[in-house]
Structure formats: C-alpha cells, structure tokens
Amino acid sequence: KSSVQTIGEEQIQNPYTELLVLKGHQDIVRFLVQIDDCRFASAGDDGIIFLWNAQTGEKLFELHGHTQKITAIAPFSSSDASEEKKNLILTASADRTVIVWDCTSGRQVQKVSCFHSTVKCLTVLQRLDVWLSGGSDLCVWNRKLDLLCKTSHLTDAGISALVELPKNCVVAAVGKELIIFRLIPSNDESEGWNVLEVKRLVDHQDNILSLVSVNDLTFVTGSHVGELIVWDALDWTKQASECNFWDSSVHPDAQPEIKLSQSPNETSVQHLTSDEECVFAAVGKGIYVYNLQMKRVIACQRTAHDSSVLHIEKVPNRQLISCSEDGSVRIWELREKQQLPAEPVPTGFFNMWGFGRANKQANQAAKKMQENTPMHVLELVGDLIGHSSAVQMFLYFGELGLATCSADHLIILWKDGERESRLRSLTLFQKLAQSGDLQLKF
Amino acid sequence: MISAPDVVAFTREEELEDELCSEPPLPEEYSVPLFPFASHGTNPWAKVASSKFTRDFILISEFSEQVGPQPLLTIPDDAKVSGTFDLNYFSLRIMSVDYQASFVGHPPGSAYPKLNFVEDSKVVLGDSKEGAFAYVHHLTLYDLEARGFVRPFCMAYISADEHKIMQQFQELSAEFSKASECLKTGNRKAFANELEKKLKDLDYTRTVLHNETEIQKKANDKGYYTTQAIEKANELASVEKSIIEHQDLLKQIRSYPYRKLKESDFHPYEPESALDQADAGCDQDLPTSDLAEPGETLLCAQTLSYTPKLIKAKSAKCFDKKLKTLEELCDIYFFTQTLDQLHQIERTFRGDVCYLLTDQISRALLKQQSVTNFLFEDVSFLDEKTPEKQYRGCQGLGQDALDRKCPEESPAPKVVISLGSYKSSVECVPIKMEQEMEDSQEPKLTESVTFEQQENLDYLDADIKGSISSGESIEVLGTEKSASGLTKSESQASLPVSPSPQAGRSKVGSRRTVSEDSIEVLSTCPSESLIPEDFKASYPSAINEEPYADDEEGGLRFTPKLNPDDVDERGDVSKEENLVQVDSACCIGKESPSFLEPLPELGQKPCDEDGVVRIPPQPSRQGEQGLRGGFPCHDGVAGGLLPYELDSRYLTGSREVSKSSLDECSDSTSYVSSAASTCSDRTPSPARPACQASERHKKKAGQNALRFIRQYPFAHPAIYSLLSGRTLVVLGEEEAIVKKLVTALSIFVPSGGLDAKPVKHWLTAPLHVVDFQKWKLIGLQRTVSPAGVNVLHALSRYSRYVSILDADSKTLRCPLYKGTLVSRLADHRTQIKRGSTYYMHVQSVLTQLCSKAFLFTFCHHLHLPIGEREPEECVVNRRMNFLKLQLGLANEDLKIVQYLAELLKLRYLQEPGRRASPLLRFDYVPSFLYKI
C-alpha cells in the first residue's frame, strides 16, 4: 500500500496536455541548462551535449568532445554590451576536461585539459568576469581560459557545490565542511586574481549535498542526515538550523520507531531551492517548505513521491514542481489551509503511515501552533507521467513548457496543449497568407 | 471514399426522389452515380442473353501463315470461361482487322531485307451476334523462319459489355501496351539470339563449303569446272550473301532501341533512382541467373555453348516446318512477365463497369481533397497516381506469381526486381517504354481539366481526351456486313470488311500505307450512329505506326484540342459544327437524324441484327444530363446489355474467381444470401493492381468491425477513443484474436500524416511513452511470465494515455462517451451485412467528419481574434459556438473534430522534407470500466 498522495486522472489544473519526446542521448541525461528564452542544453553520462529548441523540440546541435560523462554544466554568457551577446556554455567531464562551446555555431571554442581531478562544479562570476571550477582544488579562470589562480589541494572527494557570495566571496561545500574563499585582485597584474581561504564552517554532521543562495544576505545548506542550516552570507554565521526537522522539532509527536525506521537516504537533503520567503527542501521522498522569517517548516509532504525526490523548483502561482527517482514529475500548490482543528495535518499523515495512535499531546501541540500562524499545505495539482526511469532534473520554461530529463535517455517537453493548438492555428494562417491560399481559387 | 458502389444498386428511384425533395441537391460532381436504367424496371444485373461466355477474358490469337487465324490461349485459362463462344471464329474476326502486316522483305531500292519496327495498333471491335465486344491490340513479333520475318499476333480483351470496352479504352490501351512492350522486348531478345545462332551456322557452313571447294580445286586438274564445283561455288556465294543479310538483320534488331532514341519525342524509360539503387540487390533475386547479366555476355555465353551445324543456304519453305510457338518466340522470362501482366489486366477489369467507374470517380474526387484525405484514406490508394505506378505494382505481382507465391502479398521490393530485370535485359540501352511517356502526360492533363472544368466535364471525358492525345489509332469497326450507304472517306477508310479475312486484311493494310488518318467509323446502323461532340476531337488524330512516318511532324500528335484552355471552346462548339466535322472526317451518319439528338428508344434496341457500330470510347454527356447525378455511361446501352456477372457460373468459373469468392465468403460469416440486395456484392469487384491487397484488407477490416460493433456494447467509447486520438490498447493472450480486433478497429484510426496508419498489430514488449506517439492502436500480448508482469505494469503506469480493451475478459477501460457521432458510425443494429459495404459506410461518415474538421481548421476567426483588442475568451466562445451550433457537435464529438483539426494543422505546417516531430496530445479525463 502506498502512502503517496495520488490525484487520479482528472487534473483540471494541470496545463500540460501535450508532450514531445526528444531522443538523442544514449545514456542517463543528468543536466538541463537554459541558454536563452527558447534554447536549452542537455548533457549526461554519454558525454554528448545536445542543444534543443524548447518551442519546437528541434535538435539544434549535437556537441561531441568529451570522452566521458559530463559532471557539470554552466551557461557562460558574455555580458559585455560592446559586442553582441554570445551564448557560451561550459561543460566539465569525468575525462578531466572543461570545454567551452558556442551555442550559436555549435562549435567547440576552447578546451582545457590540465585538471588533476574531475571538475565537479562550475560557477561563473559574471560580475568579475571569471569562472571557477571545483574539483579536488578550486581554480579561477578568466574568459580567455587562462588559469588565474588556484588553491592548494583541498580534498580527494572534491568540491561538491560552489556558490557565489557577496564581497567577492564564494562558498564551497567540501565533504562536511563549508569553506569560504575570497578573490583578491593580485598586485602585480591588473587582470589577475588571488584566491584566499577565509573561513571553514564545520557545523554539519554529514556530507553537504546541497548549497543554495537565497539572496545577498543568506544562503542555505543541507546535508545527508537531514540538517538544514541557514547562514548569513556576509559574516558566515549560522542564522538558523533545522536539524532532524523531518520529525521531532516541528512535529513533536514523532515516535522513536519512526526515526529508526528511516534510513539516512530518506532524510538526506537532496536538493534545495528558495524564493524570498521560503526554502524548499527535497528531503528523501518528501518535500518541506521552510519559512525563513518564521524559521520553521510551514508545510510538508512527507511522501511526495514513491522514491527520492531529486530536484524541486519553485514556479509562479505558488506552485512547486518536483521530480523523483520513481519517474514521475509532480506539480504542487502551496495553499493556506483553513483553520480546521478537527483534522490536524500531522495526525492525518501518521494515520496514513499506519501509526494510528496519535497521542493527545501531539494534537494539542499542533493546535497550539495553528493558533498563531496560518497553516499551509502542499496540494498535489497534477502529475506528469512519461519517463520510465528516474527523472533527474527538469527545466521550467514558463509558458513554453517544461523539459524533463531522465535516466531512460529521454528528454520530454511538456507543453500546454491549448496554447500549442492556438499557436499552430496562428502559424497555419500565416502560412496560408504567405502562400496566397487565402484567396479563393477556382 | 465518397461513393459506395454497393449502395448504387440498392437505390430505388422513389427513395431517391424523396431525398432529393427534402435536401438541397449535392453538386453534380459529388453525387453518387445512380444506376441509369433503374427507371426501366429491368433487373440491372440480368445476364446478357446474347453473349456466349460468362465473363470477360483475354484472348491471344495469331494469324498463322500456315493455317490462318487461330486462337492461342485465353486468360483465364479455363474452358468454362469462353463457354460456347467460338474462339476460332472470333480470332478470325479480330485478326481480320489487322492492317499492319506491312510485309517485310526486299523493299524496292534496298539490297537487304529490312525489318520494320511496327507500332502496335489498338482497335475496338464489336460483334453483336456473339454478344462480344473486344479491345484488340495488334502486334507483330519477329521470327527468322516466318515470312518476312514477322508474325502478326493480337491480344484482345473480350467482354460482353460494350461500354466497359469503350469507357475503359484508355486504361485498357495503356495496360495492353505494357504487356505488348514486354512481349516484344522478349521477342527481340529471342530474335537476336536466333540470329546469332543462324550466323554461327552459316559461318560454319561457309567454312565447310570453302574447304570442299578448295579440295575440289586441288583435285581438279582438268582446268575447267565441273558442275559440281560450280554448284558448290554458287552455294558458297549464297551462304556469303545470307551471312551478310543476317548480319544486317542482327544489326537492325540491335539498333532498335537506338533508333527509338533518335526520335525526337522518344523519352527512354528510366527507372527512378531509388529503384536504381536497389538494382544491385535485386538482380540476384531474379528467377534465372542469366537474366541478371548484361545482354552481350549472355549472348556470348549462349553462342559459345552452341555447336554450329551445317545448314542449307536456302531456308526451307515455310510450310515445310513447324512454326515456333509464342512461347518459343519470346524469351521465357519476358513471356512469363507478359502473361502476368495480362492476368493482372484481367483481374483489374473484371466485374461490372460500374465498379470501375465509381472507383475512378471517387479516386478523382479524393485526389482533390488533398488537405484532408490523408486522415482516413489508404495511403496506397492516394499514392497511386499514374498508371505507371500501377504497372510497377502489377509487375511486382507478376514477379510474385512467377515465384509461385500468393500475389496478394507482394511486397514492394519485388516491384524493384522486375524493373531491374528490365534494365538488365538484352538491350543495353534503356528499353523503350512508349506508354510510360504517354502516361506521364495524361494524368496531368486529366487533372487539370478536371479541376478547371468540373461543372462541364466529367473527368472521364478528360480521360478519353487523353487517349486521343496519345496518338493511337482508334478504330471502330462494324464487323457485320456493312451497309451500302457507306461512302469512302478522304482517307479511304471505310472499306467494308469482307468475310474473307485475307482480303480484308490486305486491303486495310494497303490502305494504311497511304493513310495518315487512323479513325474510321464504319456504320451500318443509323440509329446507333450517335456521335457525341467529343468525337470531333478524335478524328484528326494521326496514325504513326511506321517509323518512316515519324519524321512528319503533323502526324505525330494531336495536341491542340487537348489543351485545357481549349476545353472551354469544346463545350461551346455547336453540334452542327460537330456534324460537319465528323462528316468531313468519315462521311457517315449524314443520313442519320439521330446524329443530332439521341433517340430515346435507343436504349431498348441496342443490338440490331446487322452489325454493331459503336462510337469512339467516351462517356456521353447526354446521359449525364438526362439523369440526375448521371452515371457517366453511354446512353445507347440497354439495360440488358450491361451486366452479366450475376450468373453463378461466373463465381465458380475459374480459379481466381473462386479464390476471391471464397475470400468473400470467409469474411462474411453473417452474410445472408437474400434477395437482390446482396447480389451486387457477389460480383467480384475489379481490383486495382496496387490496391488488391488493401481491397482485401478493407473487406476483412469492415467485416471484423461489423462483428465488433455487434458483439461489444461498448464499441462506441472504444471508437471514440480512436477518433479522438487516444491510443487504444487491445490486450489479449491470443495473437489471432487480438490481431483480428486490431484489424477491425484500424478503420477508425486517423492517420497522422505519416506514411502508414499508426497501428501496431502485435506487441510483446512493455509500452513506453514513445509508443503512444507512434501508434494509436496497439495489440498487446498478455502473458503470465515476469515479462508479462512488466507489460501490465507499464500499461497501468501509462493508463492515462490509453484506453484498454481487454480481449480476454471482454472489458474496456476508457473515458466516457456521450456524443452522437459514433452511433451513426457504428450502429449495432445496422442493416449492413457485408464487410466492404460497412467499410464504405464508415469511410463516408468519416469523410463527412473530415469536412467538418476542415471547416473548423480553416475558419480564421474561430482561432484568431478578429480585432486586435478582442480578448481570447471571445474567440473561445466563438469557437465553441461554431462547433456546437454550426457543426452540430455535442459533448465528446467536439474533441474528435478538434483532434482531427490538430492533425490537419500539423500536416499543413509540416515542412516538406522535414519530418514533423510526433506529438502526443492527451487529456486528463477519468476513465471508466465497461463490461459486457
């Protein structure tokens, strides 16, 4: 028996009524990155990068250059107003190379292959016009792909995540630690930078899996054992932390058995995303919404999917999209729940779990909290079923639709059928007008 | 499918009139042709009493120089077919109108015998006594031992229905030309072979003679020649001469294709590139390996193996030896090909002419609906644009038959093979396929005329005009004793055909040599000499049989009248003028008042005692005007003349027919042999060569579909699923049952503009989302194995995209349907009994649906705002109103039309050359489980 909320076949709010399957990859597709309004790139374990048109699903380019799987991908657009905008992407691969691609011509611009380890993350600092590569060490590169500076060997495992902070700082997640680096202009050269380790934060108990910047003042990290820490981006202090927030802290009714029954995999913070108010965390199979102001979880869906949630994204209209290893993509809506003391949410969940004996204390505690703040709930408004294997990532293209990539080697473009139909009518009549068929012919 | 031939015969006039009163009449060109003689109260299916044979057949005859005209073989090769019909007599008849035995030999001024490359002639001939009408195709084959090296043959399509011959003249001519071309090619090859052998013999003889002479010379020391020596010398000289002659002949026969190339309007036949590429692969598939080799090597190889023998310089008199049979005259491969082609012709044109005509009409109309016809029509049906294509199809069939396989299952590659074989035949230059070249022009012409002049012209008219364009001679000869009133035309044409075939032949032949005018109408029956205005187009058509005449420009082609621009004029030309023209052409009918207007009683007495005269093949316009939605059929036909197929003997007459009828029966278990309504169905309908398989498929599918809608109460939602683009999965353990259901339901599946219908008959692997894009109807295997579990798991996972018809437990899981459209399409209480009829019913309903979808798709304001400020809601409202009020659609029917409209859009927007990425559209609607 599944505890996962299901929605059934009638999904009025689900706009995606048309799909396009994009075939090309020969292995797991892990990364999707948006290039501009209507283009995106996909990359995965086959080492090939594809460029797609998000509207038509047309395959624009097939970029070959890496011999092993892609480990990181980042868009690298030139911001210079002087020259016309050039869309570049950076890709790092397990073959220890980084390649710069031109998305307009589909050609390889440059290739760097002097790495000692696999580059696991790439970050572009637009402001400084440099980009950073994180492997076993951190390297700083300029646009011409000159190595400006690099750190000493940090760890064998390598940097797993890299986020830009204010004041020329970056934070790198290395194992259980967070290391703050600062880029300092070098004295001898005008263009050069030096990188300096500023601080190490060792508050996490386990490997840091996700690192996301909320705004200029805060960033958030999540670890494998389910710790969520909110940091001040300026002085790198811990603002708030939510340890084990999947059970006791928010929901005091949690039974010890539950904790035991949960394997670390089910509590790891797989992915984080945020808007100004909230941080959305994909924790195990569930989704949690953490309010930064209230410093607590305001809504959750403990088993949002049948297996681990791999990626979540906040989309407009208070909606949230999540994808999971179970091959499905689900659309959630964050709703304010009416005060209905008769059915407190946590109890309901535990009932579903089969732990029917919700004690009174828990109910009271829940009620107490409901008194001061409006209760939120994540409502399932639609699900997208198409992939036959884990959905690794997705890319939200606004009204153009949604692109999902999966371990079944496919990319699916989900589109609003109504809109597409209208667009087709429009092009139809444009074509008719062009070919002059609108005139009556006899 | 616009018109359903089965329906035609059932229509009673009273019912028809009721309908006509209540509804505004359809445009003429869209109306179902009615049986033109319904008002006469005669049974349209009554057999023609006068004909002595039961069905159409093809007769091949020869004018043997030893025994005169003789029948060689009939197709189908069955004694029952011809019945009591006197083949010998009829052979005499048809051979007697052959004019072209222009004898070869030593033409004045030429040192050596010349081969004439004679064009075929095409004649329509009637014999009222026998009740037989024939399209006769004369050709000559080369035979070294024959007089003048030529042997006249003819192939005749004999039918009791004059109008079939007349109206299908063009088609018959095209098909027979192909057969003839094939036969002649084989003959040239065989002839060249024979010449090679003969040359070897002569060479050998010369050597032997030479040696003997030398020996004699040496032995002879007397200083004067003995008579023996002189004889030898003479013999040697005659052998030398014979060698030169034969070498010349060989050169001539080999130069034939080159000669044709030199002609200005000769377009050598070139296979398409795709076929070209496939050549290499298919050569080895040829039945006999030597065919794959180029002609020269082939000849060499044969010559090497041939041991020359001593022959006499003077050939034996022709009566001394047995003449070669037709089979010996022709290369065996080409002979078989020809026979296959002839069988194909027989299959194509069998049955009632109304089938052929309705088929052609609906085909032509469908071609006009280029925007929507891809949805439900057979792709093969639409693609088949030119007879050329048909030819390929039938060649493929022929090839198959050669391999002793079932012709219906001929796959496309087979077609390639036969073409390849043509390419690699004895002649190293592309073989002349004159018909191909002509065909390529005709369809264009036909279409343009049809499009521009729809109101005035039946497209059949255009077809016939096409026939006139082809520069063929059309002769209409009365074979019975001719009336004395005939006068000579300027072309000396109208010689009465004398009872003596020899005389007739020689006379006609001699006339041919001077005349360039090919048309003769020998009329003996004034009441029948009704010559519609179309005829005037035919008279100047020039004959062009002799290669010598080819240089003369005027004689080549008669084009002006064919110009679509001229068509307008044609309509305006008064009959008076017409009369004058015809008069000047052949000086007949002057005394006939019926020339100006057809006599109403014509229909009742079609077969006068003294001879039958028919007008050049064409559908008459009078007929069309006279009858509402008129059958494009000749006016002068009697009710009793037309059909004859009903005889039960016909059904068991030959192997082919019994096969097909068996097929019919097998797919019609619910067939009730009641009354006349089913009779027409029993007539084996003529099958288009390329479509024969699909014809069978249609029947089968129709029958299965009929059974499905009777058996399953939930047929409507299932069909709705298909029409609205929701994939229907037929799940079952037994492949046969599943496939049957899939076949049945496939007729409801709209094609997405791809090549084939999106139907997968049998699938064993788990479904994937890609499958729903590709296929809209899937037969899925249910097994108990672990793999089967996966299959079911995938099915339940993707259940939102599919409707599932469980063939084992007889359940259906699919969205609700409350519309009205499908109930008309699939009424379980329908009176339709036969599969093919039901198929046509479905097609007509679907065509209606297509037209709705077309309107909906191409109405600008239904999709786009009128003004810039108009909000989207208004457009949506307008759209909904249109669908509901204008198109009268309710509930789920909207979705069907919307889906079809979407397909139309996609098709229209599809860039040529680029394949549109397949879309999957779906709805989030709940499904329900239906049970029996």
Interface residues (C-beta under 8 A of the other chain):
Chain A: G8 E9 E10 Q11 I12 N14 T17 E18 L19 L20 V21 K23 T56 G57 E58 G382 I385 G386 H387 S388 L410 I412 G417 E420 S421 R422 R424 S425 L426 T427 L428 F429 K431 L432
Chain B: H768 V769 V770 Q773 A794 R797 Y798 S799 R800 T857 F858 H860 H863 L864 Q898 E902 K905 L906 Y908 L909 S917 P918 L919 L920 R921 F922 D923 Y924 V925 P926 S927
